């Protein structure tokens, strides 16, 4: 407005021509557009630096969970034969700064080939119990044994390599169906994938997709329904062929 107003006075006085005023306004508009772009770029770079620092900070965090494999003191658990696969021996769990324990004096034995169902209301500690098996938390009291060995004496990678876990919130990654299924077992053949899909009752889902195993999966599995995602995550756990399979309300949808 200032340029046009001042330019109009100069044009009226004969100092400038109308074309010069229009050209000046166009030049200033182009400069302003580039300045806005520059401001947005500075904001984007600033956010990127902050996000990068946050990611680096997370990657630098040292786990508070002691790993026997880090100091060479880990042992190997025996492959379950006739011995119990999992034993909970008077296990209790109290979260940090919690006013009351989440689990109290839990004892049970799971034999090889046996299925155990844990039933309880919301907040009763079902997920807390199964999260103790792969040592996402450590029991505050009692002992958990796998193959007759205390899980605290097993290396974390060894322990978690024996376990296949399917959570209620099904998570799929961008890629193909086959890539998602091979997440825990990169060497699995197509035959292994189809076998796991049939067991999880997801074979018909894949068969109706263009490309079948090569069908694309959007980030978070947005192109699948809730039930389809849960069946695929169950199949993914089965492809690993784990010694211990944990299904944490994985059939809710």
N, C-alpha and C positions, 0 to 999 in steps of 0.2 A: 504493500500500500504506500509506504514511504517513497519507494522508487518511482512508482507510477505518478504519485502526487508531485514529487519534485521534478520528474521528467516532463510532466504536463506544463509546469511553469516554465521550464527551460525551452520546451518546444514553442510555447506561446511567445517567449521572448526572442525566438529565432536562434538560440544558442545550439540546440540539438534538433535532430530530425526525429520523426516518429519511429522510423526504422531503427535508429540507434537506441531509443528507449526500449523497444520490444526486444532487441538483441540483448541488452543489458539484463532485462528481466529473465530471459531464457537462460543466460549464463548463470545468473544467481540461483535459479531453480535447479540447474544441474549440479551446482556446487553444494546446495543444501541436501539434495538426494544423496550425494556421495558422503557428506558429513554424517547423515543418518546411518548410512551403511557402516561407516567407520565406528560410530558409537555402538551399534549392534555388535560389530566384530570385537570391540574391546570388552563388552559385556560377556560375549560367548567365551572369549579367551580366559577372562577372569573366572567364570564358572567352571571352565575345563580344568584350570589350575587347582581350584578348590576341590573338585571331584577327584582329580588325580591324587591329591594329597590324602583324601579320605581313603581311596582304594589302597594307596601305599601303606597307610596306617593300619588298615585291616590286615594286609598281607604280612606286615611286620609283627603282628600280635603273636606272642608265644603261647601255646596251649598250656593251660594250668593242669591238664590231665597228664599225669606221669606216664610215660611210655617206656616200658622195660626194654624195648628194642633199641632205644637211643643210647643206653649204656651197656648193652650186650648181656643183660641179665634175664632176657625173656626165655621162655621154654616153649615147646611145641605141645599142643593138646593132642591126645590120641583121637584117631577117627572113631566115632561112636560105633561100637559093635553091639554087644549085649549090655554094656554099661550105660548108665543114664546119659542122655545127650545134654540135658540142662538140669541143674539142681539149684533151687533157691533155698538157702538154709537160714531161716530166721532173719530175713532181710527187712531193713527199715530204711526209709529215705526221708530226709528233711532238707528242703531247699534252703539256700542261704538267706538269712534274715526272715525266714518264715516263722509264723507264730505257732504252727503245729505241724507234725510230720504228715507227709502225703501218703506214705505207706508205713505200715506197722506190722512187724513180725510175720512176714510172708514166707511161707515154706511150701514148696511143691517139687515134684520130680517129673521131668518129661523124658520118656524113653524113646529110642530111635523108632521112627515110623508112627509115633503117637501124635494126635492132634489135641491141643488143649484150648478151650474157649474161655476167655476172661470176660465176664459180664458185670456191668455196673452202670450206675447213672453218670450223667455228665459231671466231670470234676472228681470222680471217685478214684482216679489214679491209674486208669488202665494204660494210658500212653506212658506215664511215668514208669510203670513197671517194665514195659517192653523196651523203653529207652535205656534201661540199666543193662540189658544184655549186650549191646554193642559198645557199652561204656560211653554213652553220651553224657551220663552222670555216673558218679560212684556212689554205691550204697553207703550210708552213714553207719549202718550196723549190719552184721551178718555177712554172709559169703555167697557168691554165685560161682558155680562150677560149670565148665563146658568140657565134656570128655574127661571128667575127673580132675581137671586142672582149674585152679582159681583164675578167673579172667584177668585179675590184676597182674598175673605173672606172664600173660600173653602179650606179644607185641600188638599194637592197635591195628596195624595193617593185616596181620595174620588173623586176629579175632574177627575183624569186620569183613575179611575176605571169605569167611565161612558163613556169613549171614546174608540173606536176601530180605529186604524190608520194603513193604509197600505201605505208604501212608494214605490217610483219608483224602488229603489234598493231592490229586494226581498232577504231576508235573511232567510235561513233555517239552522237548527242545526243538528248535528250528532245524530242519533237515529232512530226512526221509524216515519212513516207518522203520526200515531195516536199521538205520543208524541209531535210532532211539532204542530199539530192542537189543542191539549189540553193545549198549553202553557199558554193561558190566562184564561182557564176554566178547571181546572184539573178534575172536576166532570162531565164533558160532557160525555154522553153515545155514543155508536157507532152509534145509530140512529141519534143523533144530528150531529155527524161528517159527516155522509152520506148526511144529509139534507143540511149542509153548502157546502159540495163538489158539490152537484147538483146545488145549487144556483150559485156557482162560476164557474160552467161548468168545474169542475175538476174531476167529478166522473169517466169518462171514462179513465182518466190518471191513477187513483188508481186501477181501475178494471183490467187493463192490466199489473199491477205489480205483481210479485210473492209474495204472502202473503197479498196483498191488503193493508189494514190499517197497517199491521205489516211489510210492506216492508221497507227495510233500506233506510235511507237518509244519504248520505255522508256529511262531513263538508262543509257548504256553499251551499249544494244542487247541488254538481257537477254532480250527476247522473240524473239531470233533466234539460230540456231546459229552456231558459229564460221565455218563456210563461207559461210553466208548473209551474215554481217556483212562478210566479206572481199569478196564479190561486190558488195555495195552500196557499199563504199568505193572499189572499182575503178570502178564506174559513176559515183560522185561526182567522181572525178578526170577521167573522160572528159567529163562535162558541161561542165567548164571549157574543153575543147578546147585543151589547152596545146600550146605548141610542143615542149616536152620532157616526156616521160612517164617517171617513175621508179617502178618496181615493186620494192620492197625485200622480197623473199620474201613477197609479198602473196597467194600461192596456197597457202600451207603447209597451210591447213585445207580 
